[in-house]
Amino acid sequence: MLTFSLLHPKRGFQLFQTAQQVREDSVHRYDYVATHDTLESIIESLFPMNSEKLESLKNETRQLQSQLRVFFEEISNEQFPSKKKPYPTEYSLNDFSGMFLYALCRLLKPDIIVETGVAYGNSSSFILKALNENKRGQLYSIDYVFRPWENKNTIGAAIPVELRDRWNLVLGPASKQLNKTLQELGQIDIFFHDSLHTYRNMIFEFSTAWKHIRKGGFLLSDDINDNSAFYQFYSSLKISPIIMGKTKQSFFGVIQKPD
């Protein structure tokens, strides 16, 4: 890593900043409690008139889930970290969260979605599948190559080819690209944070994206349990969030912007 940093000073500095932020998170702890533990209850609370559609929405993703399983099976025996397997597969969004993203996008029918953090593109695939079924909308994904074993070709590698026509990959760190991208887009329907899960970065992304989210739109965050950023953000807005328990230690946060 030292040699890599000397040869690539900008990326080396970003790695140093990341490590520093991770250390800072020791003073930003918060114990989250799930408000909803089933997909049915979440959809019922957000879309009470459409909750009966959930089963048909699940059926729409059967082929996609099969495609994603094949992708991860193919790289399961690859060594991590490596050029072929630059990200731990356990970091990939699970089917529960992926199905929520799909249902939300199918029912809300968004025009513009911005996400930070792509990795293999598991979450991106569920979003893009929904946009494809809706026959409308664009996804803008911000991600970058940080570590020596990462490469541009694996960003979004799991996304099926037939879903990529609505995908716009913005290369660069969110710290530099998020505000620029949002300024260019103007108003968005959904913002999804899934990049560097540090207190400093999450607060930055939440506050930067919030003013661009339309009324009735959503701010979403994976892995909110890493620190208190999500709690402090929704508390400052005086908004009650939805918190999904993916596992006993892993939580997904949802905030809907009031009309």
C-alpha positions in Angstrom: 0.0 0.0 0.0 2.9 2.3 0.8 4.4 1.7 -2.7 1.0 2.2 -4.3 0.6 5.5 -2.5 4.0 6.8 -3.6 3.2 5.9 -7.2 -0.4 7.2 -7.1 -0.2 10.1 -4.6 -3.8 11.3 -5.1 -5.3 7.9 -4.5 -2.9 7.3 -1.7 -4.1 10.5 0.0 -7.7 9.3 -0.4 -6.8 6.0 1.3 -5.2 8.0 4.1 -8.3 10.2 4.5 -10.5 7.1 4.5 -8.4 5.4 7.3 -8.5 8.6 9.3 -12.3 8.9 9.0 -12.7 5.3 10.1 -10.7 6.0 13.2 -12.9 9.0 13.9 -16.0 6.9 13.9 -15.1 5.4 17.3 -16.7 8.6 18.9 -19.8 8.4 16.7 -21.7 5.4 17.9 -25.4 4.8 17.9 -27.5 1.6 18.5 -30.2 1.4 15.9 -33.5 -0.5 16.4 -35.5 -1.7 13.4 -38.9 -0.1 12.9 -39.9 -2.7 10.3 -38.6 -6.3 9.9 -40.6 -7.5 6.9 -40.7 -6.1 3.4 -44.5 -6.4 3.5 -44.8 -4.0 6.4 -42.5 -1.5 4.8 -44.4 -1.4 1.6 -47.7 -1.2 3.4 -46.5 1.9 5.4 -45.2 3.7 2.3 -47.8 2.6 -0.3 -50.9 1.3 1.5 -52.9 1.3 -1.7 -50.4 -0.8 -3.6 -49.2 -3.3 -0.9 -51.0 -6.2 -2.6 -48.7 -5.8 -5.7 -45.7 -7.0 -3.7 -46.0 -10.7 -4.7 -46.1 -9.8 -8.4 -43.2 -7.5 -8.0 -41.2 -10.3 -6.5 -42.0 -12.5 -9.4 -40.6 -9.8 -11.8 -37.2 -10.1 -10.2 -36.8 -13.9 -10.4 -34.7 -13.9 -13.5 -32.5 -11.0 -12.2 -31.9 -12.8 -9.0 -30.9 -15.9 -10.9 -28.5 -13.8 -13.0 -26.9 -12.3 -10.0 -26.5 -15.7 -8.3 -24.7 -16.9 -11.4 -22.3 -13.9 -11.3 -21.4 -14.4 -7.7 -21.0 -18.1 -8.0 -18.6 -17.6 -10.9 -16.3 -15.4 -8.7 -16.8 -17.3 -5.5 -13.5 -19.2 -5.9 -11.5 -16.1 -6.8 -9.0 -14.8 -4.3 -9.9 -11.6 -2.5 -8.5 -9.0 -2.9 -7.6 -9.4 -6.6 -8.4 -7.8 -9.9 -11.1 -10.3 -10.5 -12.6 -10.1 -7.0 -11.8 -6.5 -5.8 -14.7 -6.3 -3.3 -15.8 -8.8 -0.6 -19.0 -10.5 -1.8 -20.6 -10.1 1.6 -20.6 -6.3 1.0 -23.1 -6.8 -1.8 -26.7 -5.8 -1.0 -28.8 -8.8 0.2 -32.0 -9.8 -1.6 -34.2 -8.2 1.1 -32.7 -4.7 0.5 -32.5 -5.3 -3.2 -36.2 -6.2 -3.3 -37.1 -3.1 -1.3 -35.2 -0.9 -3.9 -37.0 -2.7 -6.7 -40.5 -2.3 -5.1 -39.8 1.3 -4.2 -38.7 2.2 -7.8 -41.6 0.3 -9.4 -44.2 2.0 -7.2 -42.7 5.5 -7.1 -41.8 5.5 -10.8 -38.8 7.9 -10.4 -37.2 9.8 -13.2 -33.8 10.4 -11.6 -32.0 8.3 -9.1 -28.5 9.0 -7.8 -26.5 6.4 -5.9 -23.0 6.5 -4.4 -21.1 3.3 -4.3 -21.5 0.6 -6.9 -19.0 -2.2 -6.3 -20.3 -5.2 -8.4 -23.6 -3.5 -9.0 -26.0 -5.6 -7.1 -28.2 -2.7 -5.9 -27.8 -1.0 -9.2 -29.2 -4.1 -11.0 -32.4 -4.0 -8.9 -32.9 -0.3 -9.5 -32.2 -0.7 -13.2 -34.6 -3.6 -13.5 -37.4 -1.5 -12.0 -36.6 1.4 -14.4 -36.7 -1.0 -17.3 -40.1 -2.3 -16.3 -41.3 1.2 -15.8 -40.0 2.2 -19.2 -38.7 5.5 -17.7 -36.0 6.9 -15.5 -32.2 7.1 -15.3 -29.8 5.9 -12.7 -26.6 7.9 -12.0 -24.0 5.9 -10.0 -20.9 7.5 -8.5 -17.9 5.3 -7.8 -14.2 5.2 -8.2 -11.1 3.0 -8.1 -9.4 3.6 -4.8 -7.3 0.5 -3.9 -4.5 -1.1 -5.9 -6.5 -4.3 -6.7 -9.6 -2.3 -7.9 -10.2 -1.6 -11.5 -12.8 0.3 -13.6 -13.9 -2.9 -15.4 -15.3 -4.5 -12.2 -17.4 -1.5 -11.2 -21.0 -2.7 -12.0 -19.7 -5.9 -13.5 -22.8 -7.8 -12.2 -25.3 -5.5 -14.0 -26.9 -7.5 -16.9 -26.2 -6.0 -20.3 -29.8 -5.6 -21.2 -30.3 -3.2 -18.2 -27.4 -0.8 -18.9 -29.1 1.6 -21.3 -30.6 3.6 -18.3 -27.3 3.5 -16.3 -24.9 6.4 -16.1 -21.6 5.7 -14.3 -19.9 8.8 -12.9 -16.2 8.0 -12.2 -14.7 9.8 -9.3 -14.9 10.0 -5.5 -18.3 11.2 -4.2 -16.6 13.9 -2.3 -15.8 15.5 -5.7 -18.5 14.3 -7.9 -21.7 14.2 -5.9 -22.3 18.0 -5.6 -21.3 18.5 -9.3 -23.6 15.7 -10.5 -26.6 16.9 -8.4 -26.1 20.5 -9.6 -26.2 19.3 -13.2 -29.3 17.1 -12.6 -31.2 19.6 -10.4 -34.1 17.8 -8.8 -34.0 14.1 -8.1 -36.5 11.5 -6.9 -34.2 9.2 -4.9 -30.8 9.4 -3.4 -29.1 6.2 -2.2 -25.9 6.2 -0.1 -23.8 3.1 -0.3 -20.3 4.4 -0.6 -17.8 5.1 2.3 -19.7 4.4 5.5 -17.9 6.9 7.7 -19.6 9.5 9.8 -18.0 12.4 8.0 -18.8 11.1 4.5 -22.4 10.1 5.3 -23.2 13.5 6.8 -21.7 15.1 3.8 -23.7 13.0 1.3 -27.0 13.3 3.2 -26.8 17.1 3.6 -25.6 17.5 0.0 -28.3 15.3 -1.5 -31.2 16.4 0.7 -31.8 19.8 -0.9 -32.0 18.2 -4.4 -34.6 15.5 -3.4 -38.1 16.5 -4.5 -41.0 16.6 -2.1 -42.2 13.0 -1.6 -38.9 11.7 -2.7 -36.5 9.5 -0.7 -33.1 9.5 0.9 -31.9 5.9 1.5 -28.8 4.6 3.2 -27.3 1.2 3.5 -25.2 0.2 6.6 -26.4 3.0 8.8 -25.2 1.0 11.9 -21.6 2.0 11.3 -22.0 5.3 13.1 -24.6 7.9 14.3 -24.7 9.9 11.0 -28.1 8.7 9.9 -29.6 9.2 13.4 -28.2 12.7 13.7 -29.4 13.7 10.2 -33.0 12.6 10.6 -33.1 14.0 14.1 -32.0 17.4 12.8 -34.9 17.3 10.3 -37.4 16.1 12.9 -38.5 13.3 10.6 -39.3 9.8 11.7 -37.4 7.3 9.5 -38.0 3.7 8.5 -35.2 1.5 9.7 -35.0 -2.0 8.2 -33.1 -4.7 10.0 -31.2 -6.6 7.4 -29.5 -8.6 10.2 -29.2 -8.1 13.9 -26.2 -5.9 13.4 -27.0 -4.4 9.9 -29.6 -1.7 9.2 -30.9 0.1 6.2 -32.4 3.6 6.6 -35.2 5.3 4.7 -36.3 8.9 5.0 -39.2 10.3 2.9 -39.1 14.1 2.2 -42.4 15.7 3.4 -44.8 17.0 0.8 
